[in-house]
């Protein structure tokens, strides 16, 4: 089913503009990619922090544990 963009009007006076299937797929892919990028950045920051914590432990003489 390939829906085109359409407008839905309500009695209260509000109107909703619904995306087409193609626009919806593109939007969902964008937010999925953005979410994955965010997860990768957070993982990278945590990894760097753990490396820094390990370095501080070595300096303090508490070893690798």
C-alpha positions, -999 to 999 in steps of 0.1 A, spaced: 0 0 0 15 33 -10 -4 61 6 1 97 -5 2 126 19 -33 136 31 -49 161 54 -73 151 82 -97 177 95 -114 176 129 -145 194 142 -125 211 169 -107 230 142 -74 212 143 -60 197 111 -34 170 108 -12 165 78 -1 129 75 30 120 56 31 97 26 46 62 30 78 73 13 82 103 36 74 82 67 101 56 57 127 83 52 118 100 86 119 66 104 153 58 89 166 93 98 157 89 135 170 53 135 203 64 121 204 94 146 197 70 175 225 47 164 249 76 160 240 88 195 246 53 210 280 51 193 290 85 206 279 76 241 298 43 239 329 61 227 327 86 256 323 57 281 352 39 266 374 69 269 363 76 305 371 40 315 406 43 298 412 75 318 400 58 350 424 29 344 452 54 338 445 71 371 444 38 389 478 29 375 492 63 386 478 57 421 495 23 422 463 2 424 471 -18 393 448 -32 366 421 -46 388 
